[in-house]
Amino acid sequence: MELVGIGEAAARTGVAVSALRYWEDLPIADVARMLGCAEGTVKSQAARGLAALREMVDADGLLEGHR
């Protein structure tokens, strides 16, 4: 698999983790089982996704005065 393909696969995994973990409110173990990956992968992808979302929200100033 070439580097671009690896990046795209990682992005899809991150989207899937975010959707299943937060939108569907599934436990980490269930998300890992559904995606066929380790629980640590789910945790790290979820943390990266939240960090990216925080950066986007902070960049827009949407959370000023709400912390």
ABEGO torsion letter per residue (X at the ends): XBAAAAAAAAAAAAAAAAAAAAAAGBBAAAAAAAAGBBAAAAAAAAAAAAAAAAAAAAAAGAABGAX
